[in-house]
Amino acid sequence: AAEAAGPERLLFGTDFPLINYGRMFSYLGQAGLSPTDGAAWVRAFFGENAQNLLGLKGEG
């Protein structure tokens, strides 16, 4: 999806409460993804894209 749309057009989401957070992070780990990775696309996917879309100010 990231290759087709570009990472700036993706948002992280869960199926909570159907899938709890522990299980979701397990799935992310299996896919080699971590919200603590410092890569720009990871920061965008896990938060910055949603902040921009919703007009929210990030930390700092």
PDB file of N, H, CA, C and O in Angstrom:
ATOM      1  N   ALA A   1       0.822  -1.195   0.000  1.00  0.00           N
ATOM      2  CA  ALA A   1       0.000   0.000   0.000  1.00  0.00           C
ATOM      3  C   ALA A   1       0.863   1.254   0.000  1.00  0.00           C
ATOM      4  O   ALA A   1       0.564   2.224  -0.698  1.00  0.00           O
ATOM      5  N   ALA A   2       1.950   1.228   0.799  1.00  0.00           N
ATOM      6  H   ALA A   2       2.193   0.441   1.366  1.00  0.00           H
ATOM      7  CA  ALA A   2       2.814   2.407   0.877  1.00  0.00           C
ATOM      8  C   ALA A   2       3.464   2.707  -0.459  1.00  0.00           C
ATOM      9  O   ALA A   2       3.651   3.871  -0.812  1.00  0.00           O
ATOM     10  N   GLU A   3       3.805   1.681  -1.195  1.00  0.00           N
ATOM     11  H   GLU A   3       3.653   0.735  -0.909  1.00  0.00           H
ATOM     12  CA  GLU A   3       4.448   1.887  -2.493  1.00  0.00           C
ATOM     13  C   GLU A   3       3.471   2.482  -3.505  1.00  0.00           C
ATOM     14  O   GLU A   3       3.864   3.296  -4.340  1.00  0.00           O
ATOM     15  N   ALA A   4       2.216   2.085  -3.435  1.00  0.00           N
ATOM     16  H   ALA A   4       1.897   1.424  -2.757  1.00  0.00           H
ATOM     17  CA  ALA A   4       1.215   2.570  -4.387  1.00  0.00           C
ATOM     18  C   ALA A   4       0.731   3.982  -4.039  1.00  0.00           C
ATOM     19  O   ALA A   4       0.638   4.838  -4.919  1.00  0.00           O
ATOM     20  N   ALA A   5       0.427   4.225  -2.776  1.00  0.00           N
ATOM     21  H   ALA A   5       0.503   3.530  -2.061  1.00  0.00           H
ATOM     22  CA  ALA A   5      -0.157   5.498  -2.359  1.00  0.00           C
ATOM     23  C   ALA A   5       0.875   6.489  -1.845  1.00  0.00           C
ATOM     24  O   ALA A   5       0.664   7.700  -1.911  1.00  0.00           O
ATOM     25  N   GLY A   6       1.982   5.985  -1.337  1.00  0.00           N
ATOM     26  H   GLY A   6       2.154   5.001  -1.284  1.00  0.00           H
ATOM     27  CA  GLY A   6       2.975   6.837  -0.694  1.00  0.00           C
ATOM     28  C   GLY A   6       2.733   6.878   0.798  1.00  0.00           C
ATOM     29  O   GLY A   6       1.582   6.926   1.231  1.00  0.00           O
ATOM     30  N   PRO A   7       3.801   6.861   1.604  1.00  0.00           N
ATOM     31  CA  PRO A   7       3.650   6.799   3.060  1.00  0.00           C
ATOM     32  C   PRO A   7       2.924   7.996   3.659  1.00  0.00           C
ATOM     33  O   PRO A   7       2.365   7.892   4.751  1.00  0.00           O
ATOM     34  N   GLU A   8       2.923   9.126   2.966  1.00  0.00           N
ATOM     35  H   GLU A   8       3.377   9.210   2.079  1.00  0.00           H
ATOM     36  CA  GLU A   8       2.241  10.312   3.493  1.00  0.00           C
ATOM     37  C   GLU A   8       0.725  10.203   3.390  1.00  0.00           C
ATOM     38  O   GLU A   8       0.012  11.081   3.877  1.00  0.00           O
ATOM     39  N   ARG A   9       0.222   9.148   2.769  1.00  0.00           N
ATOM     40  H   ARG A   9       0.801   8.435   2.373  1.00  0.00           H
ATOM     41  CA  ARG A   9      -1.230   8.966   2.622  1.00  0.00           C
ATOM     42  C   ARG A   9      -1.772   7.801   3.447  1.00  0.00           C
ATOM     43  O   ARG A   9      -2.931   7.415   3.291  1.00  0.00           O
ATOM     44  N   LEU A  10      -0.942   7.242   4.321  1.00  0.00           N
ATOM     45  H   LEU A  10      -0.001   7.555   4.448  1.00  0.00           H
ATOM     46  CA  LEU A  10      -1.361   6.103   5.134  1.00  0.00           C
ATOM     47  C   LEU A  10      -1.547   6.518   6.585  1.00  0.00           C
ATOM     48  O   LEU A  10      -0.823   7.372   7.096  1.00  0.00           O
ATOM     49  N   LEU A  11      -2.529   5.902   7.243  1.00  0.00           N
ATOM     50  H   LEU A  11      -3.117   5.209   6.827  1.00  0.00           H
ATOM     51  CA  LEU A  11      -2.782   6.129   8.660  1.00  0.00           C
ATOM     52  C   LEU A  11      -2.782   4.793   9.383  1.00  0.00           C
ATOM     53  O   LEU A  11      -3.257   3.791   8.848  1.00  0.00           O
ATOM     54  N   PHE A  12      -2.250   4.777  10.596  1.00  0.00           N
ATOM     55  H   PHE A  12      -1.864   5.591  11.031  1.00  0.00           H
ATOM     56  CA  PHE A  12      -2.299   3.587  11.428  1.00  0.00           C
ATOM     57  C   PHE A  12      -3.674   3.504  12.073  1.00  0.00           C
ATOM     58  O   PHE A  12      -4.217   4.514  12.521  1.00  0.00           O
ATOM     59  N   GLY A  13      -4.227   2.322  12.118  1.00  0.00           N
ATOM     60  H   GLY A  13      -3.786   1.502  11.754  1.00  0.00           H
ATOM     61  CA  GLY A  13      -5.504   2.113  12.781  1.00  0.00           C
ATOM     62  C   GLY A  13      -5.571   0.702  13.337  1.00  0.00           C
ATOM     63  O   GLY A  13      -4.825  -0.176  12.904  1.00  0.00           O
ATOM     64  N   THR A  14      -6.444   0.484  14.277  1.00  0.00           N
ATOM     65  H   THR A  14      -7.050   1.197  14.630  1.00  0.00           H
ATOM     66  CA  THR A  14      -6.626  -0.842  14.854  1.00  0.00           C
ATOM     67  C   THR A  14      -8.092  -1.234  14.724  1.00  0.00           C
ATOM     68  O   THR A  14      -8.939  -0.419  14.359  1.00  0.00           O
ATOM     69  N   ASP A  15      -8.365  -2.461  15.022  1.00  0.00           N
ATOM     70  H   ASP A  15      -7.677  -3.123  15.319  1.00  0.00           H
ATOM     71  CA  ASP A  15      -9.744  -2.937  15.065  1.00  0.00           C
ATOM     72  C   ASP A  15     -10.228  -3.019  16.510  1.00  0.00           C
ATOM     73  O   ASP A  15     -11.083  -3.843  16.835  1.00  0.00           O
ATOM     74  N   PHE A  16      -9.676  -2.156  17.387  1.00  0.00           N
ATOM     75  H   PHE A  16      -8.982  -1.486  17.123  1.00  0.00           H
ATOM     76  CA  PHE A  16     -10.089  -2.130  18.779  1.00  0.00           C
ATOM     77  C   PHE A  16     -11.571  -1.789  18.857  1.00  0.00           C
ATOM     78  O   PHE A  16     -11.998  -0.858  18.174  1.00  0.00           O
ATOM     79  N   PRO A  17     -12.348  -2.461  19.617  1.00  0.00           N
ATOM     80  CA  PRO A  17     -12.023  -3.436  20.637  1.00  0.00           C
ATOM     81  C   PRO A  17     -12.001  -4.884  20.148  1.00  0.00           C
ATOM     82  O   PRO A  17     -11.797  -5.799  20.946  1.00  0.00           O
ATOM     83  N   LEU A  18     -12.206  -5.101  18.857  1.00  0.00           N
ATOM     84  H   LEU A  18     -12.371  -4.358  18.209  1.00  0.00           H
ATOM     85  CA  LEU A  18     -12.199  -6.478  18.360  1.00  0.00           C
ATOM     86  C   LEU A  18     -10.824  -7.115  18.484  1.00  0.00           C
ATOM     87  O   LEU A  18     -10.711  -8.297  18.808  1.00  0.00           O
ATOM     88  N   ILE A  19      -9.786  -6.344  18.229  1.00  0.00           N
ATOM     89  H   ILE A  19      -9.878  -5.383  17.966  1.00  0.00           H
ATOM     90  CA  ILE A  19      -8.413  -6.809  18.415  1.00  0.00           C
ATOM     91  C   ILE A  19      -7.786  -5.875  19.439  1.00  0.00           C
ATOM     92  O   ILE A  19      -7.711  -4.667  19.215  1.00  0.00           O
ATOM     93  N   ASN A  20      -7.329  -6.435  20.575  1.00  0.00           N
ATOM     94  H   ASN A  20      -7.390  -7.416  20.757  1.00  0.00           H
ATOM     95  CA  ASN A  20      -6.783  -5.573  21.623  1.00  0.00           C
ATOM     96  C   ASN A  20      -5.389  -5.073  21.242  1.00  0.00           C
ATOM     97  O   ASN A  20      -4.766  -5.578  20.308  1.00  0.00           O
ATOM     98  N   TYR A  21      -4.922  -4.084  21.974  1.00  0.00           N
ATOM     99  H   TYR A  21      -5.428  -3.674  22.733  1.00  0.00           H
ATOM    100  CA  TYR A  21      -3.654  -3.445  21.639  1.00  0.00           C
ATOM    101  C   TYR A  21      -2.474  -4.412  21.706  1.00  0.00           C
ATOM    102  O   TYR A  21      -1.581  -4.344  20.862  1.00  0.00           O
ATOM    103  N   GLY A  22      -2.452  -5.303  22.686  1.00  0.00           N
ATOM    104  H   GLY A  22      -3.177  -5.358  23.372  1.00  0.00           H
ATOM    105  CA  GLY A  22      -1.362  -6.272  22.790  1.00  0.00           C
ATOM    106  C   GLY A  22      -1.255  -7.126  21.539  1.00  0.00           C
ATOM    107  O   GLY A  22      -0.162  -7.352  21.021  1.00  0.00           O
ATOM    108  N   ARG A  23      -2.375  -7.588  21.068  1.00  0.00           N
ATOM    109  H   ARG A  23      -3.263  -7.404  21.489  1.00  0.00           H
ATOM    110  CA  ARG A  23      -2.389  -8.408  19.850  1.00  0.00           C
ATOM    111  C   ARG A  23      -1.978  -7.582  18.631  1.00  0.00           C
ATOM    112  O   ARG A  23      -1.255  -8.073  17.764  1.00  0.00           O
ATOM    113  N   MET A  24      -2.432  -6.340  18.563  1.00  0.00           N
ATOM    114  H   MET A  24      -3.019  -5.941  19.268  1.00  0.00           H
ATOM    115  CA  MET A  24      -2.070  -5.477  17.445  1.00  0.00           C
ATOM    116  C   MET A  24      -0.567  -5.248  17.402  1.00  0.00           C
ATOM    117  O   MET A  24       0.035  -5.314  16.331  1.00  0.00           O
ATOM    118  N   PHE A  25       0.053  -4.978  18.558  1.00  0.00           N
ATOM    119  H   PHE A  25      -0.436  -4.925  19.428  1.00  0.00           H
ATOM    120  CA  PHE A  25       1.502  -4.772  18.577  1.00  0.00           C
ATOM    121  C   PHE A  25       2.244  -6.056  18.242  1.00  0.00           C
ATOM    122  O   PHE A  25       3.331  -6.005  17.666  1.00  0.00           O
ATOM    123  N   SER A  26       1.680  -7.198  18.590  1.00  0.00           N
ATOM    124  H   SER A  26       0.797  -7.239  19.057  1.00  0.00           H
ATOM    125  CA  SER A  26       2.265  -8.477  18.188  1.00  0.00           C
ATOM    126  C   SER A  26       2.265  -8.603  16.671  1.00  0.00           C
ATOM    127  O   SER A  26       3.261  -9.023  16.081  1.00  0.00           O
ATOM    128  N   TYR A  27       1.159  -8.244  16.042  1.00  0.00           N
ATOM    129  H   TYR A  27       0.350  -7.903  16.521  1.00  0.00           H
ATOM    130  CA  TYR A  27       1.078  -8.286  14.574  1.00  0.00           C
ATOM    131  C   TYR A  27       2.090  -7.329  13.944  1.00  0.00           C
ATOM    132  O   TYR A  27       2.737  -7.665  12.952  1.00  0.00           O
ATOM    133  N   LEU A  28       2.220  -6.139  14.525  1.00  0.00           N
ATOM    134  H   LEU A  28       1.694  -5.867  15.331  1.00  0.00           H
ATOM    135  CA  LEU A  28       3.188  -5.170  14.004  1.00  0.00           C
ATOM    136  C   LEU A  28       4.606  -5.717  14.096  1.00  0.00           C
ATOM    137  O   LEU A  28       5.395  -5.574  13.162  1.00  0.00           O
ATOM    138  N   GLY A  29       4.927  -6.346  15.228  1.00  0.00           N
ATOM    139  H   GLY A  29       4.286  -6.462  15.987  1.00  0.00           H
ATOM    140  CA  GLY A  29       6.249  -6.935  15.402  1.00  0.00           C
ATOM    141  C   GLY A  29       6.523  -8.025  14.387  1.00  0.00           C
ATOM    142  O   GLY A  29       7.631  -8.117  13.859  1.00  0.00           O
ATOM    143  N   GLN A  30       5.532  -8.849  14.108  1.00  0.00           N
ATOM    144  H   GLN A  30       4.631  -8.774  14.537  1.00  0.00           H
ATOM    145  CA  GLN A  30       5.686  -9.910  13.109  1.00  0.00           C
ATOM    146  C   GLN A  30       5.926  -9.330  11.724  1.00  0.00           C
ATOM    147  O   GLN A  30       6.583  -9.955  10.892  1.00  0.00           O
ATOM    148  N   ALA A  31       5.399  -8.139  11.472  1.00  0.00           N
ATOM    149  H   ALA A  31       4.865  -7.631  12.147  1.00  0.00           H
ATOM    150  CA  ALA A  31       5.585  -7.483  10.177  1.00  0.00           C
ATOM    151  C   ALA A  31       6.866  -6.654  10.141  1.00  0.00           C
ATOM    152  O   ALA A  31       7.188  -6.052   9.116  1.00  0.00           O
ATOM    153  N   GLY A  32       7.598  -6.622  11.259  1.00  0.00           N
ATOM    154  H   GLY A  32       7.337  -7.111  12.091  1.00  0.00           H
ATOM    155  CA  GLY A  32       8.833  -5.854  11.317  1.00  0.00           C
ATOM    156  C   GLY A  32       8.616  -4.363  11.493  1.00  0.00           C
ATOM    157  O   GLY A  32       9.495  -3.566  11.167  1.00  0.00           O
ATOM    158  N   LEU A  33       7.445  -3.974  12.009  1.00  0.00           N
ATOM    159  H   LEU A  33       6.730  -4.621  12.274  1.00  0.00           H
ATOM    160  CA  LEU A  33       7.126  -2.558  12.216  1.00  0.00           C
ATOM    161  C   LEU A  33       7.146  -2.222  13.700  1.00  0.00           C
ATOM    162  O   LEU A  33       6.766  -3.044  14.533  1.00  0.00           O
ATOM    163  N   SER A  34       7.583  -1.031  14.022  1.00  0.00           N
ATOM    164  H   SER A  34       7.892  -0.363  13.345  1.00  0.00           H
ATOM    165  CA  SER A  34       7.582  -0.573  15.402  1.00  0.00           C
ATOM    166  C   SER A  34       7.310   0.922  15.443  1.00  0.00           C
ATOM    167  O   SER A  34       7.944   1.682  14.711  1.00  0.00           O
ATOM    168  N   PRO A  35       6.381   1.360  16.286  1.00  0.00           N
ATOM    169  CA  PRO A  35       6.111   2.791  16.383  1.00  0.00           C
ATOM    170  C   PRO A  35       7.269   3.568  16.997  1.00  0.00           C
ATOM    171  O   PRO A  35       7.262   4.798  16.968  1.00  0.00           O
ATOM    172  N   THR A  36       8.266   2.877  17.554  1.00  0.00           N
ATOM    173  H   THR A  36       8.272   1.877  17.577  1.00  0.00           H
ATOM    174  CA  THR A  36       9.416   3.561  18.142  1.00  0.00           C
ATOM    175  C   THR A  36      10.576   3.690  17.164  1.00  0.00           C
ATOM    176  O   THR A  36      11.596   4.288  17.508  1.00  0.00           O
ATOM    177  N   ASP A  37      10.452   3.152  15.965  1.00  0.00           N
ATOM    178  H   ASP A  37       9.623   2.667  15.686  1.00  0.00           H
ATOM    179  CA  ASP A  37      11.467   3.315  14.925  1.00  0.00           C
ATOM    180  C   ASP A  37      11.506   4.795  14.553  1.00  0.00           C
ATOM    181  O   ASP A  37      10.455   5.415  14.394  1.00  0.00           O
ATOM    182  N   GLY A  38      12.687   5.364  14.414  1.00  0.00           N
ATOM    183  H   GLY A  38      13.541   4.860  14.544  1.00  0.00           H
ATOM    184  CA  GLY A  38      12.805   6.792  14.153  1.00  0.00           C
ATOM    185  C   GLY A  38      12.685   7.200  12.695  1.00  0.00           C
ATOM    186  O   GLY A  38      12.799   8.385  12.382  1.00  0.00           O
ATOM    187  N   ALA A  39      12.458   6.246  11.790  1.00  0.00           N
ATOM    188  H   ALA A  39      12.365   5.284  12.044  1.00  0.00           H
ATOM    189  CA  ALA A  39      12.380   6.575  10.366  1.00  0.00           C
ATOM    190  C   ALA A  39      11.224   7.538  10.096  1.00  0.00           C
ATOM    191  O   ALA A  39      10.174   7.452  10.733  1.00  0.00           O
ATOM    192  N   ALA A  40      11.425   8.446   9.158  1.00  0.00           N
ATOM    193  H   ALA A  40      12.278   8.516   8.641  1.00  0.00           H
ATOM    194  CA  ALA A  40      10.411   9.462   8.857  1.00  0.00           C
ATOM    195  C   ALA A  40       9.083   8.845   8.454  1.00  0.00           C
ATOM    196  O   ALA A  40       8.034   9.319   8.889  1.00  0.00           O
ATOM    197  N   TRP A  41       9.099   7.799   7.632  1.00  0.00           N
ATOM    198  H   TRP A  41       9.951   7.413   7.278  1.00  0.00           H
ATOM    199  CA  TRP A  41       7.837   7.200   7.191  1.00  0.00           C
ATOM    200  C   TRP A  41       7.108   6.547   8.352  1.00  0.00           C
ATOM    201  O   TRP A  41       5.877   6.521   8.372  1.00  0.00           O
ATOM    202  N   VAL A  42       7.862   6.011   9.335  1.00  0.00           N
ATOM    203  H   VAL A  42       8.861   6.032   9.318  1.00  0.00           H
ATOM    204  CA  VAL A  42       7.234   5.376  10.499  1.00  0.00           C
ATOM    205  C   VAL A  42       6.572   6.442  11.367  1.00  0.00           C
ATOM    206  O   VAL A  42       5.443   6.259  11.824  1.00  0.00           O
ATOM    207  N   ARG A  43       7.268   7.554  11.596  1.00  0.00           N
ATOM    208  H   ARG A  43       8.184   7.703  11.225  1.00  0.00           H
ATOM    209  CA  ARG A  43       6.669   8.655  12.369  1.00  0.00           C
ATOM    210  C   ARG A  43       5.410   9.167  11.686  1.00  0.00           C
ATOM    211  O   ARG A  43       4.416   9.465  12.347  1.00  0.00           O
ATOM    212  N   ALA A  44       5.454   9.270  10.363  1.00  0.00           N
ATOM    213  H   ALA A  44       6.262   9.028   9.826  1.00  0.00           H
ATOM    214  CA  ALA A  44       4.284   9.737   9.615  1.00  0.00           C
ATOM    215  C   ALA A  44       3.131   8.750   9.755  1.00  0.00           C
ATOM    216  O   ALA A  44       2.006   9.150  10.052  1.00  0.00           O
ATOM    217  N   PHE A  45       3.400   7.473   9.543  1.00  0.00           N
ATOM    218  H   PHE A  45       4.314   7.148   9.302  1.00  0.00           H
ATOM    219  CA  PHE A  45       2.372   6.428   9.577  1.00  0.00           C
ATOM    220  C   PHE A  45       1.719   6.319  10.947  1.00  0.00           C
ATOM    221  O   PHE A  45       0.497   6.200  11.045  1.00  0.00           O
ATOM    222  N   PHE A  46       2.527   6.358  12.010  1.00  0.00           N
ATOM    223  H   PHE A  46       3.519   6.455  11.931  1.00  0.00           H
ATOM    224  CA  PHE A  46       2.000   6.147  13.351  1.00  0.00           C
ATOM    225  C   PHE A  46       1.488   7.414  14.033  1.00  0.00           C
ATOM    226  O   PHE A  46       1.022   7.332  15.169  1.00  0.00           O
ATOM    227  N   GLY A  47       1.553   8.575  13.394  1.00  0.00           N
ATOM    228  H   GLY A  47       1.931   8.641  12.471  1.00  0.00           H
ATOM    229  CA  GLY A  47       1.031   9.740  14.084  1.00  0.00           C
ATOM    230  C   GLY A  47       0.973  11.030  13.288  1.00  0.00           C
ATOM    231  O   GLY A  47      -0.051  11.713  13.288  1.00  0.00           O
ATOM    232  N   GLU A  48       2.058  11.370  12.611  1.00  0.00           N
ATOM    233  H   GLU A  48       2.890  10.815  12.611  1.00  0.00           H
ATOM    234  CA  GLU A  48       2.113  12.679  11.962  1.00  0.00           C
ATOM    235  C   GLU A  48       1.060  12.844  10.871  1.00  0.00           C
ATOM    236  O   GLU A  48       0.515  13.936  10.709  1.00  0.00           O
ATOM    237  N   ASN A  49       0.765  11.791  10.123  1.00  0.00           N
ATOM    238  H   ASN A  49       1.209  10.904  10.255  1.00  0.00           H
ATOM    239  CA  ASN A  49      -0.255  11.897   9.075  1.00  0.00           C
ATOM    240  C   ASN A  49      -1.622  12.216   9.674  1.00  0.00           C
ATOM    241  O   ASN A  49      -2.355  13.050   9.143  1.00  0.00           O
ATOM    242  N   ALA A  50      -1.963  11.559  10.769  1.00  0.00           N
ATOM    243  H   ALA A  50      -1.367  10.881  11.200  1.00  0.00           H
ATOM    244  CA  ALA A  50      -3.247  11.825  11.428  1.00  0.00           C
ATOM    245  C   ALA A  50      -3.268  13.239  12.000  1.00  0.00           C
ATOM    246  O   ALA A  50      -4.282  13.930  11.907  1.00  0.00           O
ATOM    247  N   GLN A  51      -2.151  13.675  12.592  1.00  0.00           N
ATOM    248  H   GLN A  51      -1.327  13.113  12.668  1.00  0.00           H
ATOM    249  CA  GLN A  51      -2.079  15.036  13.127  1.00  0.00           C
ATOM    250  C   GLN A  51      -2.311  16.058  12.020  1.00  0.00           C
ATOM    251  O   GLN A  51      -3.054  17.022  12.201  1.00  0.00           O
ATOM    252  N   ASN A  52      -1.677  15.843  10.882  1.00  0.00           N
ATOM    253  H   ASN A  52      -1.074  15.060  10.734  1.00  0.00           H
ATOM    254  CA  ASN A  52      -1.843  16.768   9.757  1.00  0.00           C
ATOM    255  C   ASN A  52      -3.271  16.749   9.222  1.00  0.00           C
ATOM    256  O   ASN A  52      -3.850  17.802   8.953  1.00  0.00           O
ATOM    257  N   LEU A  53      -3.832  15.563   9.068  1.00  0.00           N
ATOM    258  H   LEU A  53      -3.361  14.709   9.286  1.00  0.00           H
ATOM    259  CA  LEU A  53      -5.186  15.426   8.547  1.00  0.00           C
ATOM    260  C   LEU A  53      -6.217  16.115   9.443  1.00  0.00           C
ATOM    261  O   LEU A  53      -7.143  16.766   8.961  1.00  0.00           O
ATOM    262  N   LEU A  54      -6.038  15.958  10.748  1.00  0.00           N
ATOM    263  H   LEU A  54      -5.286  15.428  11.139  1.00  0.00           H
ATOM    264  CA  LEU A  54      -7.006  16.491  11.706  1.00  0.00           C
ATOM    265  C   LEU A  54      -6.663  17.896  12.196  1.00  0.00           C
ATOM    266  O   LEU A  54      -7.403  18.480  12.987  1.00  0.00           O
ATOM    267  N   GLY A  55      -5.542  18.434  11.726  1.00  0.00           N
ATOM    268  H   GLY A  55      -4.940  17.960  11.083  1.00  0.00           H
ATOM    269  CA  GLY A  55      -5.148  19.771  12.143  1.00  0.00           C
ATOM    270  C   GLY A  55      -4.710  19.844  13.590  1.00  0.00           C
ATOM    271  O   GLY A  55      -4.915  20.863  14.249  1.00  0.00           O
ATOM    272  N   LEU A  56      -4.108  18.769  14.097  1.00  0.00           N
ATOM    273  H   LEU A  56      -3.942  17.941  13.562  1.00  0.00           H
ATOM    274  CA  LEU A  56      -3.650  18.723  15.480  1.00  0.00           C
ATOM    275  C   LEU A  56      -2.177  19.085  15.548  1.00  0.00           C
ATOM    276  O   LEU A  56      -1.424  18.849  14.602  1.00  0.00           O
ATOM    277  N   LYS A  57      -1.778  19.651  16.657  1.00  0.00           N
ATOM    278  H   LYS A  57      -2.389  19.842  17.425  1.00  0.00           H
ATOM    279  CA  LYS A  57      -0.388  20.000  16.860  1.00  0.00           C
ATOM    280  C   LYS A  57       0.315  18.844  17.561  1.00  0.00           C
ATOM    281  O   LYS A  57      -0.207  18.304  18.537  1.00  0.00           O
ATOM    282  N   GLY A  58       1.487  18.460  17.077  1.00  0.00           N
ATOM    283  H   GLY A  58       1.911  18.899  16.284  1.00  0.00           H
ATOM    284  CA  GLY A  58       2.252  17.386  17.699  1.00  0.00           C
ATOM    285  C   GLY A  58       2.999  17.874  18.922  1.00  0.00           C
ATOM    286  O   GLY A  58       3.004  19.066  19.230  1.00  0.00           O
ATOM    287  N   GLU A  59       3.633  16.933  19.622  1.00  0.00           N
ATOM    288  H   GLU A  59       3.629  15.965  19.372  1.00  0.00           H
ATOM    289  CA  GLU A  59       4.435  17.272  20.796  1.00  0.00           C
ATOM    290  C   GLU A  59       5.661  18.055  20.367  1.00  0.00           C
ATOM    291  O   GLU A  59       6.202  17.841  19.282  1.00  0.00           O
ATOM    292  N   GLY A  60       6.093  18.968  21.231  1.00  0.00           N
ATOM    293  H   GLY A  60       5.653  19.141  22.112  1.00  0.00           H
ATOM    294  CA  GLY A  60       7.345  19.673  20.996  1.00  0.00           C
ATOM    295  C   GLY A  60       7.209  20.926  20.345  1.00  0.00           C
ATOM    296  O   GLY A  60       8.205  21.605  20.099  1.00  0.00           O
TER     297      GLY A  60
END
